[in-house]
Amino acid sequence: MSAAGGPRAPGPDPLLVACALRIEQAALRSAGRAPGRGPAGGHTLLRTGMGPNAAERAVGRALGRPGMDRAAVLATGFCAGLVPGMHPGDLVVAEETRDPHGTVPCTGSALLAEALARAAPGRTVHTGALTGSDHVVRGQERAHLRATGAIAVDMESAATLWAATRGGDRPVAAVRVIVDAPEHELVRIGTVRGGISAFRVLRAVLPAFHEWHRSLLLPRR
């Protein structure tokens, strides 16, 4: 087990999977113990804590450890959808992340979306820009963010990917599970523990993260 909370991947290019909340961490940890899934591959699971500042600090520390200088980084967890018609349990694959630091393009988004569709059949996978915020976004602010071209918002993905790439080029991605959307707005994040399925969806898609990571290790033609 790694110091960050998960088994470290073998080989020169490990995978760092970053999430913010305990419930997200619990879903990802339980995925590796689910019966009948077989081995998914190695990764380091990092819980950053909530908010962009916490994510930036935690990811910077994790990537500063020996052997992590070439690690691929995938930010994941829950998010708010911005597009009418989205539903809790839908998946978002970022083509890029945005925040006040700037825009970070993601690696292999189309392949990742295909892997997620196989891992969670019946769930809609949305691709597009994922924007960052330092607070929970509600009401008209969502409409404003949607007008910028973003399809979803969360507090950590953009900061995670910015921290991952500021020291040099590395593969990065962000996958989020929608917990609330324009027609399904939550009062508080604790509602996730109630009737919606985001926990189970996040638990199901860990093998897709490893499929994406393995694709990065294949020789390019």
Phi, psi and chi 1 to 4 in degrees:
 res  aa     phi    psi   chi1   chi2   chi3   chi4
   1 MET       -  141.6  -60.9  -69.4  -74.9      -
   2 SER   -84.5  164.7   75.4      -      -      -
   3 ALA   -65.1  -22.3      -      -      -      -
   4 ALA   -86.3   -3.8      -      -      -      -
   5 GLY   114.2    9.5      -      -      -      -
   6 GLY  -152.6  167.4      -      -      -      -
   7 PRO   -69.8  136.9   23.0  -30.8      -      -
   8 ARG   -81.2  138.7  176.8  160.2  -65.6 -178.5
   9 ALA   -69.4  143.5      -      -      -      -
  10 PRO   -72.6  161.7   27.7  -34.0      -      -
  11 GLY    89.2  178.0      -      -      -      -
  12 PRO   -79.0  -15.9   28.6  -35.2      -      -
  13 ASP  -123.2   81.1  -59.9  -40.1      -      -
  14 PRO   -72.1  172.5   23.9  -31.0      -      -
  15 LEU  -117.4  124.4  171.6   62.3      -      -
  16 LEU  -104.4  119.0  179.4   69.9      -      -
  17 VAL  -106.0  118.9  177.1      -      -      -
  18 ALA  -113.4  132.8      -      -      -      -
  19 CYS  -137.3  169.6   63.7      -      -      -
  20 ALA  -105.7  -38.5      -      -      -      -
  21 LEU  -103.9  154.5  -55.9  177.4      -      -
  22 ARG   -60.2  -39.2  -71.4 -173.0 -174.5  -83.2
  23 ILE   -66.8  -35.5 -171.5  171.8      -      -
  24 GLU   -66.7  -44.5  -63.1  164.3  -15.2      -
  25 GLN   -60.3  -41.7 -178.3 -173.8   47.9      -
  26 ALA   -63.6  -40.3      -      -      -      -
  27 ALA   -62.8  -44.0      -      -      -      -
  28 LEU   -70.7  -36.8  -66.4  161.8      -      -
  29 ARG   -66.2  -43.0  -80.3 -178.4  168.5  171.6
  30 SER   -68.8  -23.5   65.8      -      -      -
  31 ALA   -60.0  -39.2      -      -      -      -
  32 GLY   -70.7  -17.7      -      -      -      -
  33 ARG  -102.1   -1.0  -60.1 -167.5  -63.7  -92.1
  34 ALA   -65.5  131.7      -      -      -      -
  35 PRO   -66.4  141.3   23.7  -32.8      -      -
  36 GLY    85.3   -1.6      -      -      -      -
  37 ARG   -85.5  -27.1  -71.6 -170.2 -176.8  -86.0
  38 GLY    76.3  173.9      -      -      -      -
  39 PRO   -68.6  133.6   24.5  -32.6      -      -
  40 ALA   -95.2  -19.0      -      -      -      -
  41 GLY   114.7  173.4      -      -      -      -
  42 GLY   -93.3  152.2      -      -      -      -
  43 HIS  -163.3  164.0   65.0  -81.6      -      -
  44 THR  -106.7  124.1  -64.9      -      -      -
  45 LEU  -100.4  120.5  177.5   58.0      -      -
  46 LEU  -117.6  122.3  173.5   69.8      -      -
  47 ARG   -95.8  117.3 -174.6  169.8   73.2   86.6
  48 THR   -86.8  -23.5   64.3      -      -      -
  49 GLY    90.2  165.6      -      -      -      -
  50 MET   -84.7  140.0 -175.9  179.4  -69.1      -
  51 GLY   102.7  156.0      -      -      -      -
  52 PRO   -65.1  -36.9   19.7  -30.9      -      -
  53 ASN   -66.0  -42.8  -68.1  -26.1      -      -
  54 ALA   -63.7  -41.2      -      -      -      -
  55 ALA   -63.8  -44.8      -      -      -      -
  56 GLU   -61.1  -44.8 -177.5 -179.1  -30.7      -
  57 ARG   -65.6  -47.2  -71.1 -167.4  -61.0  -91.5
  58 ALA   -64.7  -42.0      -      -      -      -
  59 VAL   -68.2  -40.5  170.9      -      -      -
  60 GLY   -59.3  -42.8      -      -      -      -
  61 ARG   -65.2  -44.5  -73.0 -165.9  -60.0  -91.8
  62 ALA   -62.3  -41.6      -      -      -      -
  63 LEU   -77.3  -12.2  -65.8  177.8      -      -
  64 GLY   -83.9   -4.8      -      -      -      -
  65 ARG   -77.4  155.0  -66.2  174.8 -177.8  142.0
  66 PRO   -55.7  136.5  -26.4   35.2      -      -
  67 GLY    85.0   -2.4      -      -      -      -
  68 MET  -104.6    6.5  -63.0  -63.2  -75.3      -
  69 ASP   -67.6  -22.2   55.4  -53.6      -      -
  70 ARG  -113.5   14.2  -65.4  175.5   57.8 -171.1
  71 ALA   -63.6  140.9      -      -      -      -
  72 ALA   -77.6  147.9      -      -      -      -
  73 VAL  -125.9  129.2  176.1      -      -      -
  74 LEU  -127.2  119.4 -170.3  148.8      -      -
  75 ALA   -90.2  136.2      -      -      -      -
  76 THR  -149.9  174.3 -166.1      -      -      -
  77 GLY   135.3 -150.5      -      -      -      -
  78 PHE  -101.1  162.6  -55.5  136.3      -      -
  79 CYS  -154.9  172.9   73.1      -      -      -
  80 ALA  -105.0  128.3      -      -      -      -
  81 GLY   -78.6  149.2      -      -      -      -
  82 LEU  -111.2  -11.9  -59.8  175.2      -      -
  83 VAL  -100.1  127.5  179.8      -      -      -
  84 PRO   -54.7  139.9  -27.0   35.6      -      -
  85 GLY    98.3  -12.1      -      -      -      -
  86 MET   -71.8  154.2  -74.1  179.8  161.0      -
  87 HIS  -134.3  150.7  -61.5  -79.8      -      -
  88 PRO   -54.6  134.7  -27.1   36.3      -      -
  89 GLY    96.3  -14.1      -      -      -      -
  90 ASP   -65.1  156.5  -74.9    1.4      -      -
  91 LEU  -110.0  145.8  -73.7  149.1      -      -
  92 VAL  -120.7  125.8  171.4      -      -      -
  93 VAL  -110.7  120.8  177.3      -      -      -
  94 ALA   -76.2  131.4      -      -      -      -
  95 GLU   -85.1  -26.1  -65.9  177.2  -26.8      -
  96 GLU  -158.7  156.6   63.1 -177.5   30.7      -
  97 THR  -114.3  150.5   58.5      -      -      -
  98 ARG  -134.3  140.7  -54.9  170.4  176.8  172.6
  99 ASP  -160.5 -175.7   71.4   -3.3      -      -
 100 PRO   -59.3  -21.3  -30.2   37.8      -      -
 101 HIS   -69.8  -27.1  -69.6  -59.6      -      -
 102 GLY   135.6 -161.0      -      -      -      -
 103 THR  -111.2  134.1  -61.8      -      -      -
 104 VAL  -116.9  115.9  176.8      -      -      -
 105 PRO   -72.5  143.4   23.5  -29.7      -      -
 106 CYS   -95.0  160.5  -64.3      -      -      -
 107 THR  -102.9  129.0  -49.5      -      -      -
 108 GLY    61.6   39.1      -      -      -      -
 109 SER   -63.1  -40.2  -61.9      -      -      -
 110 ALA   -65.4  -44.1      -      -      -      -
 111 LEU   -62.8  -41.3 -174.9  149.3      -      -
 112 LEU   -63.2  -41.3 -176.8   51.3      -      -
 113 ALA   -62.3  -39.9      -      -      -      -
 114 GLU   -65.3  -41.0  -67.5  170.7    2.4      -
 115 ALA   -64.9  -38.1      -      -      -      -
 116 LEU   -67.0  -38.6  -70.7  164.5      -      -
 117 ALA   -62.2  -35.1      -      -      -      -
 118 ARG   -73.1  -37.0  -70.3 -170.2  -67.9  -89.4
 119 ALA   -74.1  -29.1      -      -      -      -
 120 ALA  -130.7   69.5      -      -      -      -
 121 PRO   -60.9  139.5   20.6  -31.4      -      -
 122 GLY    93.1  -13.0      -      -      -      -
 123 ARG   -94.1  138.3  -62.5  -68.4  177.4  179.6
 124 THR   -77.5  133.3  -58.6      -      -      -
 125 VAL  -110.1  118.7 -179.4      -      -      -
 126 HIS  -102.5  140.9  -53.8  -90.6      -      -
 127 THR  -122.7  143.9   59.2      -      -      -
 128 GLY   161.4 -161.6      -      -      -      -
 129 ALA   -82.8  134.9      -      -      -      -
 130 LEU  -111.5  120.2  178.6   60.2      -      -
 131 THR  -102.4  152.3 -166.1      -      -      -
 132 GLY  -101.1  154.6      -      -      -      -
 133 SER  -144.9  155.4  175.1      -      -      -
 134 ASP   -99.8   12.0   61.7    1.1      -      -
 135 HIS  -154.4  166.8   60.0  -82.4      -      -
 136 VAL   -70.6  129.1  176.0      -      -      -
 137 VAL   -96.7  130.9  175.1      -      -      -
 138 ARG  -135.7  163.6  -57.9 -169.1 -173.8  -77.3
 139 GLY    52.4 -129.1      -      -      -      -
 140 GLN   -66.2  -24.6  -75.3  -58.9  113.2      -
 141 GLU   -63.2  -31.3 -169.6  174.4    2.0      -
 142 ARG   -65.3  -41.5  -66.4 -168.7 -171.8 -157.8
 143 ALA   -62.6  -38.2      -      -      -      -
 144 HIS   -63.5  -44.4  171.6   73.2      -      -
 145 LEU   -65.9  -37.8  -68.3  174.5      -      -
 146 ARG   -61.8  -36.4  170.9   58.7 -179.9  156.1
 147 ALA   -66.6  -19.0      -      -      -      -
 148 THR   -81.3   -7.1   69.7      -      -      -
 149 GLY   102.1   -2.6      -      -      -      -
 150 ALA   -75.8  148.9      -      -      -      -
 151 ILE  -107.8  -13.0   65.1  168.1      -      -
 152 ALA  -159.1  163.1      -      -      -      -
 153 VAL  -139.3  142.0   57.2      -      -      -
 154 ASP  -149.3  178.9   76.8  -86.6      -      -
 155 MET   -99.1  -12.6  -63.9  173.9   66.4      -
 156 GLU  -123.7  -25.7  -64.0   84.9   24.0      -
 157 SER   -59.6  -48.5  -68.5      -      -      -
 158 ALA   -63.3  -42.1      -      -      -      -
 159 ALA   -65.5  -37.9      -      -      -      -
 160 THR   -62.0  -48.5  -67.1      -      -      -
 161 LEU   -72.1  -33.9  -90.6   55.0      -      -
 162 TRP   -64.5  -45.4 -178.7   82.1      -      -
 163 ALA   -62.1  -35.2      -      -      -      -
 164 ALA   -69.3  -32.3      -      -      -      -
 165 THR  -103.3   -8.1   56.8      -      -      -
 166 ARG   -68.8  -23.4   64.7 -179.8  171.2  179.1
 167 GLY   -92.1    0.7      -      -      -      -
 168 GLY   146.4  174.8      -      -      -      -
 169 ASP   -77.6  133.6 -172.9   35.8      -      -
 170 ARG  -155.4  156.9   71.1  173.1   75.3 -120.7
 171 PRO   -67.2  133.6  -17.3   30.8      -      -
 172 VAL  -138.4  151.9  -67.3      -      -      -
 173 ALA  -154.8  163.7      -      -      -      -
 174 ALA  -142.0  129.3      -      -      -      -
 175 VAL  -128.5  126.7  173.6      -      -      -
 176 ARG  -129.0  148.1  -69.8  -81.8  166.2  171.5
 177 VAL  -104.5  127.2 -177.3      -      -      -
 178 ILE   -71.8  126.6  -67.6  173.4      -      -
 179 VAL  -107.5  -22.8  -66.1      -      -      -
 180 ASP  -148.1  156.3   65.7  -17.7      -      -
 181 ALA  -146.5  173.3      -      -      -      -
 182 PRO   -50.8  -38.7  -31.8   37.3      -      -
 183 GLU   -94.1    0.9  -65.6   93.2  -14.7      -
 184 HIS  -139.2   52.4  -55.1  -85.7      -      -
 185 GLU   -76.2  133.8 -169.6  166.0  -36.8      -
 186 LEU   -86.8  153.5  -64.2  178.8      -      -
 187 VAL   -81.5  -38.3  174.8      -      -      -
 188 ARG  -153.9  158.3   59.8 -172.5 -176.1  -80.9
 189 ILE   -64.6  -26.1 -167.9   66.4      -      -
 190 GLY   -59.9  -21.2      -      -      -      -
 191 THR   -62.0  -20.9  -49.3      -      -      -
 192 VAL   -53.7  -33.8  171.7      -      -      -
 193 ARG   -72.5   -8.7  -68.2 -172.3  178.9  -86.6
 194 GLY   -83.9 -124.3      -      -      -      -
 195 GLY   -85.2   -4.1      -      -      -      -
 196 ILE   -92.7  168.9   65.4  174.8      -      -
 197 SER  -107.7   14.5   58.8      -      -      -
 198 ALA   -60.3  -38.8      -      -      -      -
 199 PHE   -59.4  -46.6 -179.5   95.5      -      -
 200 ARG   -67.2  -35.0  -67.8 -167.5  -61.6  -86.3
 201 VAL   -67.2  -46.2  173.9      -      -      -
 202 LEU   -61.5  -37.2 -174.3   57.7      -      -
 203 ARG   -64.3  -32.3 -173.6  178.6 -173.7 -133.2
 204 ALA   -78.7  -22.9      -      -      -      -
 205 VAL   -98.1    0.2  -62.3      -      -      -
 206 LEU   -55.0  -40.7 -176.9   61.7      -      -
 207 PRO   -58.5  -30.3  -26.9   36.5      -      -
 208 ALA   -66.9  -32.9      -      -      -      -
 209 PHE   -63.4  -40.7  -60.0  170.6      -      -
 210 HIS   -70.2  -34.6  -69.1  -72.7      -      -
 211 GLU   -63.1  -43.2 -174.9  174.7  -19.7      -
 212 TRP   -59.7  -46.8  170.4   79.1      -      -
 213 HIS   -62.9  -43.3 -174.9 -130.6      -      -
 214 ARG   -60.7  -35.5  -74.5 -166.9  -61.8  -89.5
 215 SER   -64.1  -29.4   77.2      -      -      -
 216 LEU   -70.6  -25.3  -56.2  176.2      -      -
 217 LEU   -86.8  -10.4  -53.9  178.5      -      -
 218 LEU   -73.8  145.8  -65.2  174.6      -      -
 219 PRO   -64.8  139.4   21.0  -31.2      -      -
 220 ARG   -84.9  139.8  -57.3  -60.4  178.2 -171.2
 221 ARG  -102.3      -  -64.2 -178.6  177.4  178.0
